[in-house]
């Protein structure tokens, strides 16, 4: 747990940190002045996870960027060293509810205001932001199918959230720190936030209060500013306080490139069950860092690097229910020898995307988190794949089209640290 000295002195927020320590164990680091002053203690501890317990007034755009940089600064390589998350809330009571959520979440029903790959989940529905009156639904045991939707989906979406069955909510389109515009290319309603509350306002002037308590995760993958906490009326705080959101991501700036937002879907939803949301966010960031290693002049990747927040307890497990995957991957260990293998499931099409909706989709490297932190590695087999092997993960650049006659295997030796 990492928190400011002022947060530690606040009884309500100190209780949040105490709950997290009781739940996960681990130590506590306090800082004064700037969160960057936590670096020496973080380097000494060298944790695999760090939860930044943060009052909302501290969770600025600059703070989010500083946390990202801290998570890469625990050693001298350019990669992420630690899964980090910022646990905040509209107030200490809201943050405490998030911290107290312990039971893992298995995501079985997804919903969206933009296209999501329903074939990767047991059931769900998404409403078309670009085509009035259109939605796609998948019922349990069935296949995705086109269905008719209301011309104004405001109350429909509010009722869906309030119904207590949605585990994952995904949005895109226009947004600010105070609202989400449901329709992208046609007139629809808005979600608006104020003082930790959220309401849908339809095109007829009707208002529909969001009151949802079941734990869920929220991915505003294409929305501008949804992660920017610029005061008590911020949308992010309302999602946590009024909509039952326990983990979410969000841009703290207007988005134009999209790698750090949309790419989370590539790892989390397109590969159901493989990663928790916290892990998917982490590995997507490593994929972005790999792109910057390959092309340091990429303005888009540099723009996205430190501007998307991960809010919530990174130790809480939210994971898609196991579902169809384009490939299987496994890491086997015998002493200090590790063998990573990929088994294509769809022949030559195995390394494609499940859903191309959004920006910067597909082409992501394969990433395998390691069960132990390791020292320097020696590649025994598979050096032609140009793998990156760090303390905590293996990253293999995307090889392009799947060659069904090729063995996708990397063997390396490394001792635990």
C-alpha positions in Angstrom: 0.0 0.0 0.0 1.3 3.4 -1.0 -0.4 6.6 0.4 0.4 10.1 1.3 1.1 11.2 4.8 -2.1 13.3 4.7 -4.2 10.3 3.6 -2.6 8.1 6.3 -3.7 10.8 8.9 -7.3 10.7 7.7 -9.2 8.1 9.8 -11.6 7.2 7.0 -8.8 6.7 4.4 -6.5 5.0 6.9 -9.3 2.4 7.3 -9.2 1.8 3.6 -5.5 1.0 3.8 -6.0 -1.2 6.8 -8.6 -3.3 5.0 -6.3 -3.7 2.0 -3.4 -4.8 4.3 -5.7 -7.3 6.1 -6.9 -8.7 2.7 -3.5 -8.9 0.9 -0.7 -8.6 3.5 2.3 -6.6 2.4 3.8 -3.4 3.7 2.9 0.2 3.7 4.8 3.2 2.2 3.9 6.8 3.0 5.1 9.8 1.1 5.1 13.5 1.6 5.3 16.3 -1.0 4.9 14.3 -4.2 4.2 10.6 -4.8 7.5 10.4 -6.7 9.1 10.6 -3.2 7.9 7.0 -2.6 10.5 5.8 -5.2 13.3 4.9 -2.8 11.0 2.8 -0.5 9.4 1.2 -3.6 12.8 0.3 -4.9 13.8 -1.2 -1.6 10.5 -3.3 -1.4 10.5 -4.1 -5.1 6.9 -5.4 -4.9 5.0 -7.3 -7.7 1.9 -5.3 -6.9 1.3 -1.8 -5.5 -2.0 -0.2 -4.5 -1.9 3.6 -4.3 -4.6 4.5 -1.8 -5.5 8.0 -3.0 -8.0 10.6 -1.9 -9.9 12.0 -5.0 -8.3 15.4 -4.7 -4.9 13.8 -5.0 -5.9 11.7 -8.1 -5.0 14.4 -10.7 -3.9 13.8 -14.3 -0.3 14.5 -13.2 -0.5 12.0 -10.3 -1.7 9.3 -12.7 1.3 9.9 -15.0 3.7 9.9 -12.0 2.3 6.6 -10.8 2.9 5.1 -14.3 6.5 6.4 -14.3 7.1 5.0 -10.8 6.0 1.6 -11.9 8.8 1.6 -14.5 11.5 3.0 -12.2 12.0 0.2 -9.7 15.0 -1.0 -11.7 17.1 0.2 -14.7 15.3 -1.4 -17.6 12.5 0.3 -19.5 9.7 -2.1 -18.7 7.0 -2.1 -16.1 8.2 -3.6 -12.8 5.0 -3.8 -10.8 1.2 -4.1 -11.3 0.0 -0.8 -10.0 -3.5 0.5 -9.3 -5.0 3.7 -7.8 -7.7 2.9 -5.3 -9.9 6.0 -4.8 -13.6 6.8 -4.6 -16.1 9.6 -4.3 -15.3 9.6 -0.5 -13.7 7.3 2.0 -16.9 5.2 2.4 -17.0 4.5 -1.3 -13.3 3.6 -1.3 -13.8 1.3 1.7 -16.5 -0.6 -0.2 -14.1 -1.1 -3.1 -11.4 -2.2 -0.8 -13.7 -4.6 1.1 -14.7 -6.4 -2.1 -12.9 -9.7 -1.8 -14.7 -12.4 -3.8 -13.3 -12.8 -7.3 -15.5 -11.6 -10.1 -16.1 -14.0 -13.0 -17.5 -12.0 -15.9 -20.4 -13.8 -17.5 -22.5 -11.0 -18.9 -21.1 -8.0 -20.8 -22.9 -4.9 -22.0 -21.8 -2.0 -24.1 -22.6 1.2 -25.8 -20.2 0.1 -28.6 -19.5 -3.3 -30.3 -18.0 -6.0 -28.1 -17.2 -9.6 -29.1 -20.2 -11.4 -27.5 -18.8 -14.7 -28.8 -16.2 -14.5 -26.1 -18.6 -14.4 -23.2 -21.6 -16.5 -22.1 -24.1 -13.7 -22.6 -24.4 -10.0 -23.3 -25.7 -7.2 -25.4 -24.3 -4.1 -27.0 -26.1 -1.1 -28.4 -24.9 0.5 -31.6 -23.4 4.0 -31.2 -23.3 4.5 -35.0 -26.7 3.1 -36.1 -30.0 4.1 -34.5 -32.3 1.3 -33.4 -29.7 -1.5 -33.7 -28.3 -3.8 -31.1 -26.7 -7.2 -30.9 -27.6 -9.7 -28.2 -26.4 -13.1 -27.1 -28.5 -15.0 -24.7 -27.1 -17.8 -22.5 -26.6 -20.9 -24.7 -27.3 -19.0 -27.9 -25.4 -17.1 -30.6 -25.1 -13.4 -31.1 -28.0 -12.0 -33.2 -29.2 -8.6 -34.4 -32.1 -7.2 -32.4 -34.1 -4.0 -32.6 -33.3 -1.3 -30.1 -35.1 1.9 -29.0 -34.2 5.0 -30.9 -33.1 6.5 -27.5 -31.4 3.9 -25.4 -30.8 6.0 -22.3 -33.4 4.3 -20.0 -32.6 0.9 -21.5 -28.9 1.2 -20.5 -29.8 2.5 -17.0 -32.2 -0.3 -16.5 -29.5 -2.8 -17.7 -27.0 -1.5 -15.2 -29.5 -1.3 -12.4 -30.7 -4.9 -13.0 -27.7 -6.4 -11.2 -26.7 -8.8 -13.8 -24.0 -6.9 -15.8 -20.4 -7.7 -14.9 -18.7 -5.7 -17.6 -19.6 -2.4 -19.2 -17.8 -1.1 -22.3 -18.2 2.4 -23.9 -16.8 4.6 -26.5 -17.8 7.8 -28.2 -17.8 11.4 -27.0 -17.3 12.2 -23.3 -16.1 14.7 -20.9 -15.4 14.6 -17.2 -19.1 15.2 -16.6 -20.9 13.2 -19.3 -21.0 10.4 -21.7 -22.8 10.9 -25.0 -24.5 7.6 -25.9 -24.9 8.1 -29.6 -21.8 8.8 -31.7 -23.2 9.4 -35.2 -26.8 10.1 -34.2 -28.7 12.0 -31.5 -29.2 9.9 -28.3 -29.2 10.6 -24.6 -26.4 11.3 -22.1 -25.1 10.0 -18.8 -24.3 12.8 -16.5 -22.5 12.9 -13.1 -22.6 15.2 -10.1 -21.4 14.7 -6.5 -20.9 11.0 -6.9 -24.3 10.4 -8.5 -25.1 9.4 -12.1 -28.2 9.8 -14.1 -29.2 9.2 -17.7 -30.9 12.1 -19.4 -32.8 11.1 -22.5 -33.7 13.2 -25.6 -37.2 13.9 -24.2 -35.9 15.4 -21.0 -36.5 12.4 -18.8 -34.0 11.5 -16.1 -33.1 8.0 -15.0 -31.0 7.5 -11.9 -28.2 5.0 -11.9 -28.3 2.9 -8.7 -26.3 -0.3 -9.3 -24.6 -2.1 -6.4 -23.3 -5.4 -7.9 -19.5 -5.4 -8.4 -18.5 -4.8 -12.0 -15.7 -3.5 -14.2 -16.0 -0.6 -16.6 -13.9 0.0 -19.7 -14.5 3.3 -21.4 -12.0 2.3 -24.0 -12.6 5.0 -26.5 -13.9 7.8 -24.4 -12.1 11.1 -23.8 -11.5 12.3 -20.3 -13.5 9.5 -18.5 -10.5 8.8 -16.2 -9.8 12.5 -15.4 -10.7 13.2 -11.8 -10.9 17.0 -11.8 -13.2 17.4 -8.8 -16.0 15.8 -6.9 -18.4 15.8 -9.9 -16.1 13.6 -12.1 -17.6 10.8 -14.0 -15.0 8.3 -12.8 -16.1 8.9 -9.2 -19.8 8.5 -10.1 -19.1 5.2 -11.8 -17.5 3.9 -8.6 -20.0 5.4 -6.2 -23.3 5.0 -8.1 -22.7 2.1 -10.5 -20.9 -0.5 -8.5 -17.7 -0.2 -10.4 -14.8 -1.9 -8.6 -12.1 -1.5 -11.3 -12.0 0.7 -14.4 -9.6 2.3 -16.8 -10.0 5.8 -18.3 -8.2 8.4 -20.3 -7.2 11.5 -18.4 -6.9 13.5 -21.6 -8.8 13.6 -24.9 -8.1 10.4 -26.8 -7.0 10.3 -30.4 -4.6 7.3 -30.7 -6.3 4.7 -28.7 -3.7 2.0 -28.0 -3.9 2.0 -24.2 -7.7 2.1 -24.2 -8.9 -0.2 -27.0 -5.9 -2.5 -26.5 -7.1 -3.7 -23.1 -9.9 -5.5 -25.0 -7.3 -7.4 -27.0 -5.9 -9.0 -23.9 -8.9 -9.0 -21.5 -12.0 -9.8 -23.6 -10.5 -11.3 -26.8 -8.5 -13.8 -24.7 -11.2 -14.7 -22.1 -10.0 -16.1 -18.8 -6.3 -15.6 -19.6 -5.7 -12.4 -17.6 -7.3 -10.5 -14.8 -8.2 -7.0 -15.7 -5.3 -5.6 -13.8 -3.0 -8.0 -15.6 -4.5 -7.2 -19.0 -3.9 -3.5 -18.4 -0.3 -4.2 -17.4 0.5 -6.4 -20.3 -1.1 -4.0 -22.8 1.2 -1.3 -21.4 4.2 -3.5 -21.9 3.0 -4.0 -25.5 3.0 -0.2 -25.9 6.5 0.0 -24.4 7.7 -2.6 -26.9 6.3 -0.5 -29.7 8.3 2.5 -28.3 11.4 0.3 -28.1 10.9 -0.6 -31.8 10.0 3.0 -32.9 10.9 5.6 -30.3 9.6 8.4 -32.6 6.0 7.1 -32.5 4.0 10.1 -31.3 0.8 8.0 -30.7 2.4 5.5 -28.4 4.3 8.1 -26.5 1.1 10.1 -26.2 -0.8 7.1 -24.7 1.9 5.9 -22.4 1.1 7.6 -19.2 -2.4 9.1 -19.7 -4.7 6.1 -19.0 -5.6 5.4 -15.4 -6.2 2.1 -13.7 -8.6 2.6 -10.8 -9.2 -0.1 -8.2 -7.4 -2.6 -6.1 -4.9 -4.4 -8.5 -5.0 -7.4 -6.2 -8.7 -8.0 -6.7 -9.4 -10.6 -9.4 -11.9 -9.7 -12.1 -11.6 -12.2 -15.0 -13.7 -13.1 -18.0 -15.3 -16.5 -17.8 -13.3 -19.0 -19.9 -14.4 -18.9 -23.5 -13.2 -19.4 -27.0 -9.6 -18.3 -27.7 -7.7 -18.0 -30.9 -4.7 -19.8 -29.4 -3.7 -21.5 -26.2 -0.5 -20.6 -24.5 1.3 -22.4 -21.6 4.4 -21.9 -19.5 6.0 -25.1 -18.1 8.9 -25.1 -15.6 11.4 -27.8 -14.7 13.8 -26.4 -12.2 15.4 -23.3 -13.8 14.2 -24.2 -17.3 11.1 -22.5 -18.7 9.2 -23.6 -21.8 6.6 -21.3 -23.4 4.4 -22.8 -26.1 1.6 -21.4 -28.3 -0.9 -23.7 -29.8 -3.0 -22.2 -32.6 -6.8 -23.0 -32.5 -7.9 -21.5 -35.8 -5.2 -22.5 -38.2 -3.8 -19.6 -40.3 -6.4 -17.2 -38.8 -5.3 -17.9 -35.2 -3.4 -14.7 -34.7 -6.1 -12.3 -35.9 -8.5 -10.2 -33.8 -11.9 -11.3 -32.4 -13.4 -7.9 -33.0 -11.9 -5.1 -35.0 -14.0 -2.3 -33.5 -12.0 0.6 -32.3 -8.5 2.0 -32.8 -5.1 0.3 -32.8 -6.6 -3.2 -32.5 -4.7 -6.4 -33.2 -1.1 -7.1 -33.8 -0.3 -7.2 -30.1 2.6 -9.3 -28.8 2.1 -12.5 -26.9 2.7 -11.9 -23.2 3.1 -14.5 -20.5 3.4 -13.4 -16.8 5.9 -15.4 -14.9 5.0 -17.3 -11.7 8.2 -16.1 -10.0 10.4 -13.1 -10.4 13.6 -14.2 -12.2 17.1 -13.1 -12.8 18.9 -12.8 -16.2 17.6 -15.3 -18.7 19.4 -17.3 -21.4 17.4 -18.3 -24.4 18.0 -22.0 -25.4 15.4 -22.2 -28.2 13.3 -19.7 -30.1 15.7 -16.8 -30.3 14.4 -16.2 -33.8 11.1 -15.0 -32.3 13.1 -12.1 -30.6 11.6 -12.6 -27.2 11.9 -10.0 -24.4 12.4 -11.7 -21.0 12.2 -9.5 -18.0 12.0 -10.1 -14.2 8.3 -10.7 -14.4 7.1 -11.5 -17.9 7.9 -12.9 -21.3 6.9 -10.9 -24.4 7.0 -12.2 -27.9 6.5 -9.8 -30.8 3.5 -10.6 -33.0 4.7 -12.9 -35.7 2.1 -11.9 -38.3 0.0 -14.6 -40.0 0.1 -18.0 -38.3 2.3 -20.6 -40.0 0.6 -23.9 -39.1 3.8 -25.7 -40.0 5.9 -23.8 -37.5 6.4 -24.7 -33.8 5.8 -21.6 -31.6 8.0 -22.5 -28.7 10.6 -20.6 -26.6 12.8 -22.3 -24.1 15.0 -20.3 -21.6 16.9 -20.8 -18.4 16.7 -18.4 -15.5 17.0 -18.7 -11.8 14.4 -17.2 -9.4 15.5 -14.0 -7.7 
